[in-house]
Amino acid sequence: QVQLVESGGGLVQAGGSLRLSCAASGRTFSSVVMGWFRQAPGKEREFVAAIRLSGGFTYYADSVKGRFTISRDNAKNLVYLQMNSLKPEDTAVYYCAAGRVVVSIPSPYDYWGQGTQVTVSS
């Protein structure tokens, strides 16, 4: 079992920055990929970014390329999402996930955090 806890969300003005953190604990050996998804009210859960824990390969949604950066600290079991140049359309609950392959669909991700709210004002 893997437990994931997100933190770092909040309210920020358009153009500002936030850094989200995901702390992983438990039996993480079967999880080789960490990802971030987001979900706005009334919308489907949307892929944001993913990273392979071994080697650090990263993958981003087109909507966040050049603005967001995913990184990890394997020794501390932490994954980060640095979000710059935030836009109102980035407003959503952001979820951390642990899975098996680097893909943009949620099904290969076996474990999920409870989410952290990010609100970007105009």
C-alpha positions, 0 to 999 in steps of 0.5 A: 500500500502506498500513501500519497499526501499533497500540499502547497496549494492555495490562491495566487494571482495570474502570472504567479507561481506555486510549488506543489509537493507530494509525499509518498510513504508505504510500500512504494517499490511497485510504483515506478512512475509519479504523476500529477493530474488535475480536475476542475468542477464539472470536468474530467480529470486531466493529466498534467505531468509525470516522471519516472523515478528511475532515470527521471524521464518526464512527460508533460501535457501540452497545456503546461509545457514550458510553465510547469516542471515536475521533479523528484527527490527519491531519497525523501520520497517527494515529488514536486510540481513547480507551476509558473506563469499560472493562468485562471484556467489552471484552477483545479484540484491537483492530485498526485498519483503513483503508477507503473508507466508514464502515460497521460491516462489515469488507469495505470496509476494505482494510488492517489492522494486526496488533492490540493486546491489551486486557485488562480485569480484574474 
